[in-house]
């Protein structure tokens, strides 16, 4: 189970990284009217998700893969990330941002891989900030959620790129 989940996670990251690699720098700052993220801002959004999941898995590991509290987010940092996601990326930001995404992808993978097979699958209650009731969570589910997040943005980025091309 764990090996397959980690492979799917790595494959999904490769897919989103591959889509972004095909885009010209000038497309990365385009914001479709009404959207929350410029094309390149989706990478910022994914990094924010990775950060949250890294915190969750760290909390699970710290609690011995038993019920845990997920760390809260710094609201100011979240606001800054959202503003950056709306701006998108400049050519100079491209390499460092995608490097950061790769590094955080690897960190989340390492956190997941540190769990035994039983710990990976164990469903426990995680209390997330703002929630009173623990949410059923496991390392496997966190990895599935991030994998799905990567996957959902592959066609999204392609669609936005096609719209950017038409808008030019």
C-alpha positions in Angstrom: 0.0 0.0 0.0 2.6 2.5 1.1 4.9 1.9 -1.9 2.1 2.2 -4.4 0.9 5.4 -2.7 4.4 7.0 -2.7 4.8 6.0 -6.4 1.4 7.6 -7.3 2.5 10.7 -5.4 5.8 11.0 -7.2 4.1 10.3 -10.6 1.5 13.1 -9.9 4.3 15.5 -9.0 6.2 14.6 -12.2 3.0 15.3 -14.2 2.4 18.8 -12.7 6.1 19.7 -13.0 6.1 18.5 -16.6 3.1 20.7 -17.5 4.7 23.7 -16.0 8.0 22.9 -17.7 6.3 23.3 -21.1 5.0 26.8 -20.4 6.9 30.0 -21.4 7.9 32.4 -18.6 5.5 35.1 -19.7 2.5 32.8 -19.2 3.2 32.3 -15.5 2.0 35.7 -14.4 -1.3 35.6 -16.3 -4.4 35.8 -14.1 -7.7 34.8 -15.7 -10.3 37.4 -14.8 -12.2 36.1 -11.7 -9.6 33.5 -10.7 -7.7 33.4 -7.5 -4.4 32.2 -8.9 -2.3 33.2 -11.9 -1.0 30.3 -13.9 2.3 30.2 -12.0 0.4 31.0 -8.8 -0.8 27.4 -8.8 2.7 26.4 -7.8 2.5 28.8 -4.8 -0.9 27.2 -4.0 0.6 23.7 -4.2 3.5 24.7 -2.0 1.0 26.0 0.6 -0.7 22.6 0.5 2.6 20.8 0.9 3.4 23.0 3.9 0.1 22.1 5.6 0.5 18.4 4.9 4.1 18.4 6.1 2.9 19.9 9.4 0.1 17.4 9.7 2.4 14.4 9.1 4.9 15.9 11.5 2.2 16.2 14.2 1.2 12.6 13.5 4.7 11.4 13.9 5.2 13.4 17.0 2.0 11.9 18.5 3.2 8.4 17.7 0.7 8.1 14.9 -2.2 8.5 17.3 -4.7 11.3 17.6 -3.0 14.7 17.1 -3.5 18.4 16.6 -2.5 19.7 13.2 -0.4 22.9 13.5 -2.1 26.2 12.6 -1.2 28.4 9.8 0.3 31.9 10.1 -2.5 34.0 8.7 -0.1 36.7 7.5 2.0 34.1 5.6 -1.2 32.7 4.1 -2.2 36.2 2.9 1.2 36.8 1.4 1.1 33.5 -0.4 -2.4 34.3 -1.8 -1.2 37.7 -3.0 1.9 36.0 -4.6 -0.4 33.3 -6.2 -2.5 36.1 -7.7 0.6 37.8 -9.1 2.0 34.6 -10.4 5.7 34.1 -11.1 8.3 36.2 -12.9 11.0 34.5 -14.9 13.4 35.1 -12.1 11.1 33.4 -9.6 10.5 30.3 -11.7 13.6 28.2 -10.8 13.5 29.0 -7.0 9.7 28.4 -6.7 9.8 25.1 -8.5 12.9 24.1 -6.6 11.0 24.9 -3.4 8.1 22.8 -4.6 10.5 19.9 -5.3 12.1 20.2 -1.9 8.8 20.3 -0.1 7.5 17.4 -2.2 10.6 15.4 -1.1 10.1 16.4 2.5 6.5 15.3 2.6 7.5 12.0 0.9 10.2 11.5 3.5 7.7 12.1 6.3 5.3 9.6 4.8 8.1 7.0 4.2 9.2 7.3 7.8 5.9 5.7 8.9 5.8 1.9 9.1 3.2 0.2 6.8 0.8 -0.1 9.8 1.4 3.6 10.8 0.9 4.6 7.2 -2.5 3.0 7.1 -3.7 3.8 10.7 -6.7 6.0 10.8 -6.6 8.5 13.7 -8.3 11.7 14.7 -6.6 14.9 13.7 -8.0 18.2 15.0 -7.4 20.9 12.5 -7.4 24.6 13.5 -10.9 25.9 13.8 -12.5 22.5 14.1 -13.8 21.1 17.4 -14.1 17.5 16.2 -11.1 15.5 15.1 -11.1 14.5 11.4 -10.3 10.9 10.5 -6.8 11.1 8.9 -4.0 8.8 8.1 -0.6 9.1 6.4 -2.1 7.3 3.5 -5.0 9.8 3.2 -2.7 12.8 3.4 -0.6 11.3 0.6 -3.8 10.6 -1.4 -5.0 14.1 -0.9 -1.8 15.7 -2.1 -1.6 13.3 -5.0 -5.1 14.2 -6.0 -4.3 17.9 -5.6 -1.4 17.6 -8.1 -3.5 15.6 -10.5 -6.4 18.1 -10.5 -4.2 21.0 -11.4 -2.6 19.3 -14.4 -5.6 19.9 -16.7 -6.3 23.1 -14.9 -2.9 24.5 -15.9 -3.3 23.3 -19.4 -6.7 24.9 -19.7 -5.4 28.3 -18.3 -2.5 28.1 -20.7 -4.8 27.6 -23.6 -6.9 30.6 -22.4 -3.8 32.7 -22.0 -2.8 31.9 -25.6 -6.2 33.0 -26.9 -6.1 36.2 -24.8 -2.8 37.3 -26.3 
